[in-house]
């Protein structure tokens, strides 16, 4: 499995966070380990998902500061999951260059709702400039 495929699985798990607030991160990861039984979750996937979960407040604060045209609470979940993943990679994963994190988030967003890609791109650009 390549990094893009791993990132997509991490995105899918992060996407479920708002719907699984009653679960611990270990329970969430375990449920996806069962779902992807044919392929074990890589260290990258587990580390990224756990990292987003553990740093969610700081990541969401960065996103809140970047958005001007919408309220955070009204963000589409695809948009939010992609941005959370990218912001985590930009802040906490030195192995992922910022442009790669942004581009991957845009591509993930396009797979689900092409109309959100420009919004994700613009806001991640603001965060990257810091």
N, C-alpha and C positions, 0 to 999 in steps of 0.2 A: 504494500500500500504506500503510495507516495504522500508527500506532505499536503498537497491540495486535497486529497481524499481524506486524510486525517483531520484536516481543518474543517471539512464539511461535516464530519461526524461530531467534532467538538461544537460546531455551530448548532447542529441539531439538538445536542444536549443542552447547550446554553439557552436555546430557544424555549425549552420547557421550564426553565426556572420559575417564571411567574405562575405557572400552573401547578407547581410542586412545592409550594412554600411550606407544606407540612412535612417534607422529607429532608433528611440530612444529605449532605453532599455524598457521603458514602453510600446511602441508599439510592440516590440518583445514579451514581456511577455503576453500582451493582445491577440496577435494573437495565441499564444499557449494555452492560457486559453480557447479560442474559439474552438481550435482544440481538446483539451482534455475535451470537455464539460461534458462528463459523470463523470469525476473526476476533482475536482478543484485542482489547483496547490498548493501543500503544502507550508508552510512557509520555509521548507528546500529548496525546488526547487527554489522558488522565491528569497530567500536570497542568495543562491549559485550562481544562474545565474546573479543576480544584482551585487554580490560581484566580480565575475570574470570580468564582464563588467567594473566595476568601477576601478578595479585594473589591468586591462589588460596590461598596459605598464610595470609595475613591474613584473607581471607574465611572460610576454613574454621575458623580460630581463633575468630572471632566466633560462628560457628555452634556450635562445640564448647562454648563458654562459656554458650550459651543453653539447650542441651538438658540436661535433668535426668533424664528418664525412659528415655532410650535411649543406647546407645553410638554414637558418630559412625560407626564402621565398619559399623554395622548399619542405618543410615538407608536408606530406600527411595530409589532413584535419582531418581524423579520429585520427591520431596520435596527431595532434595539439590540438584537442578538448579534448582528454583524458588527455593529459599532462596539459592543462590549468586547467581542473577540479581538478586534483590531486594536482597541485602546489597551487591552491587556498585553498584546504582543508588543506594542510600541513602548509601553512603560516598563514591562517586566521581563521580556524575552529578548536579550541582546543578540540572539542568534537569528532574529528576523529583522531585516532592514525595514525601516518605516515605510518606504514606498511599496514594498512587497505586502506588508500588513494592510495598507490602504487598498491596494489593487485587489488583493484576495477578498477583502470585505465587499468591494464593489461587485466583483464577479459572483460572490455568493448571493448578494442582494438581487442581482439581475436574474438569477435562476428562479427566484420566487416572485419578484415584482420589479420589473424593469424601471417602472416609474419612480422608484425610491433611490435608484443608484446615484443620481446627481445630488440628492440631499445627503446621502451617506458620504459621498466624495467630498462635498463642501465642508461638512462638519468635521470629518477626520482631518482634512487639511488645516482647519483652524486649530484643532488639538495638536497636530504635529508641529505647528509653528510656535505653540506654547505661549 
